[in-house]
Amino acid sequence: MQVRRTVPARMGLFLIAFLWLLSFAPLQGFAAPYAAMVIDARTGEVLHSRNADTRLHPASLTKMMTLYIAFEAVRNGEITLDTPVRITKKASSEPPSKLGLRTGQTIAFRYLIRAAAVKSANDAATAIGIAISGSEAAFARRMTRTAKAMGMSRTTFKNAHGLTESGHLSTARDMTTLGRHLLYDYPQYYNLFSRQSTHAGIKTVPNTNRRLLAAYKGADGIKTGYTRAAGFNLVASAKRKDERIIATVFGGKSGASRNAKVAELLDMGFRRAPSRAPIRKPARPTYAGNAGLGATVAALTIAPKSSLRPVLRPGPGAAVQVAGAVAETAAKNGTRIKDGIAAAIAAADIQPSGDGDAPRPAARPADLVLASTDPAVQPEPEQEIVTRLSTSGGRLWGVNVGRYTTRYEAEKILLKTALSEMTTLEGTLRKVNQSSRGFDATFQGMTREQADLACRRLQARNVTCFMIGPS
């Protein structure tokens, strides 16, 4: 009797164990597809590739593009590092890894960047996207546009953090390209990726890549990633003497095995790369900004259907004259072109059309044409404006950051401003202009676009600034 009871009991245990193994085996047997890429970062030369063009889940490697656009937005004056960002419910509810942001709290933009780069925080990445583009969906579209502009032809982004989502895919080749752009396009921020830890506003967070950084000689970045669908991913960069290698792995089976594989690939790269090679930096992708910026440009070049149109001066040069007045007025007032349109119309003495009987300014004399080659003909003010407009693409602009009672004060503020805004003021000439009213501190040798951007960025720091047009 005892034997009869024991056998069914043992059979039941065997059956339970068998069913458990059947359910667990697929989990253990699952492995994300493997892909790899190794390049000489100096030249972009491919030293090794395997499945490099296979579209796979990038996981948190996605945040490299999130951070690239964050750096781009700061550079172009869309936002500053000190801008307080209000955290939305969407951002705060993202799953780990996360910084622990709460709905409604505010935090400086710089801390979101640190948390996304070092901690790989999903809530911080989403907050970055919403702060720049208004919504994560709009930001993801901008990410994809930027990727295409870089040549990342097989990448599509659907979110800012990299959690698995249908259609959110990239390749080892594309992510290697992105890593190289981060290195060369924004070197002033690259040190973020080598920090073992960093203070992210509300707490100090460790680097998800700290083990490779500590173990591999010369390693100084870049970004890890993991989801079940992606496996363990990593884009890593290392420098030894004059050589720099970037290696990418998709589909590692564990963090340790992935790091070991990346170390092996980096070693391969250093063996194959020449000891000396010219640095050929990648071309920075065309800045597109948010989609809404295109509407602003269109508004300056396409007349609205419902608004009144000015009556143009007679003659073929009328459109150029209006454009010249716009540029001149904007330069005098230190404003952007769109802000100077109304004032420029007034300065050009153009009357709005109504019933067709509105007075028109007198026509130019017939002998004063734009293409005149007669040296005796002296240009009128409008023709001088056209000349300025035609050269606005050159480095004939500048910015004024204040008037001071002594030359020493002016030179001091110039140096302080140059150090605080190195990106936009790089290559400019610091010059103090003396007049009966004091000493003007100026930066010269800029394009109009550079001067406009510099003033916007300085004004965001509460620094007095206005543009100086060509003279």
C-alpha positions in Angstrom: 0.0 0.0 0.0 2.8 2.4 0.8 4.5 1.7 -2.5 1.2 2.3 -4.4 0.9 5.7 -2.7 4.5 6.7 -3.3 4.6 6.1 -7.1 1.7 8.4 -8.0 3.2 11.1 -5.7 6.6 10.8 -7.5 4.9 10.9 -10.9 3.1 14.0 -9.9 6.4 15.7 -8.9 8.0 14.7 -12.2 5.0 16.1 -14.1 5.2 19.4 -12.3 8.9 19.7 -12.9 8.5 18.8 -16.5 5.8 21.5 -17.0 7.9 24.0 -15.2 10.9 23.3 -17.4 8.7 23.7 -20.5 7.5 27.1 -19.4 11.0 28.3 -18.4 13.0 26.9 -21.3 11.8 29.5 -23.9 12.9 32.3 -21.5 16.4 30.9 -21.1 16.6 30.0 -24.8 15.6 33.4 -26.1 18.5 35.5 -27.4 18.3 38.8 -29.1 19.9 39.0 -32.5 23.6 39.9 -32.4 25.2 42.7 -34.4 28.5 44.6 -34.2 30.4 47.5 -35.7 34.0 48.8 -35.2 35.3 52.0 -36.7 38.4 54.3 -36.5 36.7 57.3 -35.0 39.3 59.7 -36.6 38.4 58.8 -40.2 35.2 56.8 -39.9 36.8 53.8 -41.6 35.0 50.5 -40.9 37.4 48.0 -39.2 34.8 45.3 -38.5 31.1 44.7 -39.0 28.6 41.9 -38.5 24.9 42.2 -39.2 25.6 46.0 -39.0 22.7 46.9 -41.2 20.1 44.6 -39.6 17.3 46.7 -38.0 17.1 45.9 -34.3 15.8 47.3 -31.0 18.3 49.9 -29.8 17.0 50.1 -26.2 18.6 53.0 -24.3 21.1 53.7 -27.0 18.2 55.8 -28.1 19.1 58.3 -25.5 22.2 59.2 -27.5 19.9 60.9 -30.0 17.8 62.4 -27.2 21.0 64.0 -25.8 22.3 65.0 -29.2 19.1 67.0 -29.8 19.3 68.4 -26.2 22.8 69.7 -27.0 21.6 71.0 -30.4 18.7 72.9 -28.7 21.1 74.6 -26.3 23.5 75.5 -29.0 20.7 77.1 -31.1 19.1 79.0 -28.2 15.9 77.0 -28.0 16.6 76.3 -24.3 19.4 76.9 -21.8 21.1 74.5 -19.4 19.5 76.5 -16.5 16.0 76.5 -17.9 13.6 75.1 -15.2 11.6 72.2 -16.7 8.2 71.3 -15.2 7.8 67.5 -15.1 4.6 66.2 -16.7 2.7 63.1 -15.6 3.9 61.4 -18.8 7.5 61.8 -17.8 7.1 60.9 -14.2 5.2 57.7 -14.9 7.9 56.2 -17.1 9.2 52.8 -15.9 12.7 52.3 -14.5 15.5 53.0 -14.9 14.5 56.4 -13.7 15.7 59.4 -11.6 12.5 59.5 -9.6 10.9 62.7 -10.9 7.5 63.7 -9.5 4.7 65.2 -11.5 4.6 69.0 -11.2 8.2 69.4 -9.8 10.6 71.7 -11.6 14.3 70.8 -12.3 17.0 72.5 -14.3 17.5 71.2 -17.8 21.2 70.4 -17.1 20.2 67.8 -14.5 17.9 66.0 -16.9 20.8 65.8 -19.3 23.0 64.3 -16.6 20.4 61.8 -15.5 19.8 60.6 -19.1 23.5 60.4 -20.0 24.8 58.8 -16.8 21.9 57.0 -15.1 20.0 56.3 -18.4 16.9 57.6 -16.7 13.7 57.1 -18.7 11.8 59.8 -16.9 14.6 62.3 -17.6 14.7 61.4 -21.3 11.0 61.9 -21.7 11.1 65.2 -19.8 13.9 66.4 -22.2 11.8 65.6 -25.2 8.7 67.3 -23.9 10.6 70.4 -22.8 12.1 70.8 -26.3 9.3 69.8 -28.6 6.1 70.0 -26.5 5.3 66.3 -26.7 7.2 63.1 -26.9 5.7 62.2 -30.3 6.8 65.5 -31.8 10.3 65.0 -30.3 10.5 61.5 -31.7 9.7 62.9 -35.2 12.5 65.4 -34.7 14.8 62.6 -33.6 14.1 60.7 -36.8 14.6 63.8 -39.0 18.0 64.4 -37.4 18.9 60.7 -37.8 18.2 60.9 -41.6 20.2 64.1 -41.8 23.2 62.3 -40.3 22.9 59.4 -42.8 21.3 57.0 -40.3 19.0 55.7 -43.1 17.7 52.6 -41.3 16.7 54.3 -38.0 13.2 55.3 -36.9 12.5 56.6 -33.4 9.1 56.4 -31.6 10.1 57.6 -28.2 12.9 59.4 -26.3 14.0 56.6 -23.9 14.3 53.5 -26.0 11.8 51.2 -24.3 10.5 48.6 -26.8 7.9 50.0 -29.2 6.6 48.9 -32.6 8.7 50.5 -35.3 11.4 51.9 -32.9 14.4 50.4 -34.6 18.0 51.1 -35.5 21.2 49.3 -36.6 24.7 48.9 -35.3 26.0 51.0 -38.2 23.6 53.8 -37.5 24.3 53.9 -33.7 28.0 53.9 -34.4 27.5 56.9 -36.7 25.5 58.7 -33.9 28.2 58.0 -31.4 30.8 59.6 -33.7 28.6 62.7 -34.1 28.3 63.0 -30.4 32.0 62.9 -30.0 32.9 65.4 -32.7 29.8 67.7 -32.9 29.5 68.4 -29.2 33.0 67.7 -27.6 32.2 70.1 -24.8 29.5 67.7 -23.4 31.3 64.5 -24.1 32.9 64.2 -20.7 29.4 63.4 -19.3 29.7 59.9 -20.7 32.9 59.2 -18.8 31.7 60.2 -15.3 31.5 57.3 -12.8 28.7 59.2 -11.2 27.1 62.6 -11.2 24.8 64.8 -9.2 21.4 65.0 -11.0 19.7 67.7 -9.0 17.9 65.5 -6.6 20.5 62.8 -6.0 23.8 61.5 -7.1 23.5 58.7 -9.7 26.0 56.0 -10.9 27.0 55.5 -14.5 25.4 52.4 -16.1 28.7 51.9 -18.0 31.0 52.3 -15.0 32.4 48.7 -15.1 33.8 49.0 -18.6 35.0 52.6 -17.9 37.0 51.2 -14.9 38.2 48.0 -16.5 39.2 49.0 -20.1 42.2 51.3 -20.6 41.3 54.5 -22.4 37.5 53.9 -22.3 35.6 57.2 -21.9 32.0 56.5 -23.0 29.5 56.3 -24.5 26.1 54.6 -23.7 24.6 51.3 -22.6 21.2 49.9 -23.3 19.1 46.9 -22.3 15.6 45.6 -22.9 14.5 41.9 -23.2 13.8 42.4 -26.9 17.2 44.1 -27.5 19.5 42.2 -25.2 22.5 44.0 -23.8 23.6 46.8 -26.1 26.6 49.2 -25.9 28.3 51.9 -28.0 31.8 52.4 -26.5 34.6 54.6 -27.3 38.3 54.4 -26.2 41.4 56.5 -26.9 45.0 55.5 -26.7 47.6 58.0 -27.7 46.5 59.4 -31.0 44.1 56.5 -31.8 40.4 56.4 -31.0 38.1 53.5 -31.7 34.3 53.2 -31.5 32.8 49.8 -31.1 29.1 48.9 -31.0 27.4 45.7 -29.9 23.7 44.7 -30.1 22.2 41.6 -28.5 24.7 40.8 -25.7 23.5 37.9 -23.5 24.5 39.7 -20.2 26.1 42.9 -19.1 29.4 41.0 -18.4 29.5 39.1 -21.6 28.6 42.3 -23.6 31.5 44.2 -21.9 33.9 41.4 -22.7 32.8 41.4 -26.3 33.2 45.2 -26.6 36.7 45.0 -25.0 37.6 42.3 -27.6 36.3 44.5 -30.4 38.1 47.6 -29.1 41.3 45.6 -29.0 40.7 44.5 -32.6 40.2 48.1 -33.6 43.4 49.3 -32.0 45.3 46.5 -33.8 43.8 47.3 -37.2 43.8 51.1 -37.0 46.9 52.9 -38.2 48.9 54.6 -35.5 48.6 57.9 -37.3 45.6 59.1 -39.3 44.0 62.5 -40.2 41.0 63.5 -38.2 38.1 63.9 -40.7 35.2 65.1 -38.6 31.7 64.2 -39.8 29.6 67.0 -41.3 27.2 68.4 -38.7 23.6 67.6 -39.9 21.4 70.4 -41.1 19.7 72.1 -38.2 15.9 71.7 -38.7 14.7 72.4 -35.2 11.1 71.7 -34.3 8.5 71.5 -37.1 6.9 74.8 -35.9 10.1 76.7 -36.9 9.3 76.0 -40.5 6.0 77.9 -40.2 7.9 80.9 -38.9 10.2 81.0 -41.9 7.2 80.5 -44.2 5.4 83.4 -42.6 8.4 85.7 -43.5 8.4 84.6 -47.1 4.8 83.9 -48.0 2.2 86.7 -47.7 -0.9 85.7 -45.6 -4.1 85.5 -47.6 -6.2 87.4 -45.1 -3.9 90.3 -44.3 -3.5 93.6 -46.1 -0.7 93.8 -48.7 1.6 96.8 -49.0 1.7 98.5 -52.3 5.2 98.0 -53.7 7.3 100.8 -55.1 7.3 100.8 -58.9 10.2 99.2 -60.6 11.9 95.8 -60.6 13.8 96.5 -57.4 10.7 96.8 -55.2 10.9 93.4 -53.4 14.6 93.9 -52.7 13.9 97.4 -51.3 11.4 96.0 -48.8 13.8 93.2 -47.8 16.5 95.7 -47.3 14.3 97.8 -45.1 13.4 94.8 -43.0 17.0 93.8 -42.5 18.1 97.4 -41.7 15.3 98.0 -39.2 16.0 94.7 -37.5 19.7 95.5 -37.2 19.1 98.9 -35.7 16.7 97.6 -33.1 18.6 94.4 -32.3 15.7 92.3 -33.2 15.1 89.3 -35.5 13.7 90.0 -39.0 10.2 88.8 -38.1 10.0 91.3 -35.3 11.2 94.1 -37.5 8.7 93.7 -40.3 6.1 96.3 -39.1 8.8 98.9 -38.3 10.5 98.3 -41.6 7.3 98.8 -43.6 6.8 102.1 -41.7 10.5 103.1 -42.4 10.1 102.4 -46.1 6.9 104.7 -46.2 4.8 101.9 -47.7 1.1 102.4 -47.3 -1.4 99.5 -47.0 -3.6 98.9 -50.0 -7.3 99.5 -49.5 -9.6 100.4 -52.3 -6.8 101.0 -54.7 -6.6 104.8 -54.2 -4.0 104.8 -51.3 -1.2 107.2 -52.0 2.0 105.8 -53.3 5.6 107.1 -52.7 7.2 108.8 -55.6 9.0 106.6 -58.1 12.8 106.6 -58.2 14.4 108.7 -60.9 14.9 106.6 -64.0 18.7 106.9 -63.9 19.0 105.4 -60.4 18.9 101.7 -61.2 20.3 98.9 -59.1 22.6 97.7 -61.8 24.0 101.2 -62.7 27.7 101.2 -63.6 28.0 105.0 -63.8 30.5 106.0 -61.2 28.9 109.5 -61.0 25.7 108.0 -59.8 25.5 108.2 -56.0 23.2 105.5 -54.4 20.2 106.6 -52.3 19.7 105.2 -48.8 17.6 102.4 -50.1 20.4 101.2 -52.4 22.8 101.3 -49.5 20.4 99.0 -47.7 20.4 96.6 -50.6 24.1 96.4 -50.4 24.0 95.6 -46.7 21.5 92.9 -47.2 23.6 91.3 -49.9 26.5 91.1 -47.5 24.6 89.9 -44.4 25.8 86.4 -45.0 29.3 87.5 -44.4 31.0 88.2 -41.0 30.0 91.9 -41.0 27.8 91.7 -37.9 28.4 91.9 -34.2 26.8 92.3 -30.8 27.0 95.0 -28.1 26.9 93.8 -24.5 26.8 97.1 -22.8 28.3 100.6 -22.4 30.7 101.3 -19.5 32.4 104.3 -18.0 36.0 102.9 -18.3 37.8 100.7 -20.8 38.8 98.3 -18.0 35.1 97.6 -17.2 34.3 97.0 -20.8 37.2 94.7 -21.4 36.3 92.8 -18.2 32.7 92.2 -19.3 33.9 91.0 -22.7 36.2 88.4 -21.2 33.6 87.2 -18.8 31.0 87.0 -21.5 33.3 85.2 -23.9 34.1 82.5 -21.2 30.4 82.0 -20.4 29.2 81.7 -24.1 32.2 80.1 -25.8 30.2 78.2 -28.4 28.5 81.1 -30.1 31.3 83.6 -29.6 34.1 81.4 -30.7 36.3 83.1 -33.4 34.8 86.6 -32.8 36.9 89.7 -32.2 36.5 91.4 -28.8 36.6 95.2 -29.3 36.0 98.2 -27.1 34.6 101.2 -29.0 35.2 104.6 -27.3 32.8 107.5 -27.8 31.8 110.6 -25.9 29.2 108.6 -24.1 31.5 105.8 -22.8 33.1 102.5 -23.8 31.0 100.0 -25.8 31.9 96.4 -25.3 31.4 94.5 -28.6 32.0 91.2 -30.3 32.6 91.6 -34.0 33.2 89.4 -37.0 29.9 87.4 -37.0 27.3 86.5 -39.5 23.8 87.9 -39.0 22.6 84.5 -37.9 25.4 84.1 -35.4 24.8 87.6 -34.0 21.1 86.9 -33.6 21.7 83.6 -31.9 24.4 85.0 -29.6 22.0 87.8 -28.4 19.2 85.4 -27.8 21.4 83.1 -25.7 22.9 86.0 -23.8 19.6 87.6 -23.1 18.4 84.2 -21.8 21.2 84.6 -19.2 20.0 88.2 -18.4 22.9 89.7 -20.2 22.3 93.0 -22.0 22.8 92.5 -25.7 21.8 94.0 -29.0 23.0 93.4 -32.6 25.3 95.6 -34.6 24.7 95.7 -38.3 27.3 96.2 -41.1 28.5 99.8 -41.3 
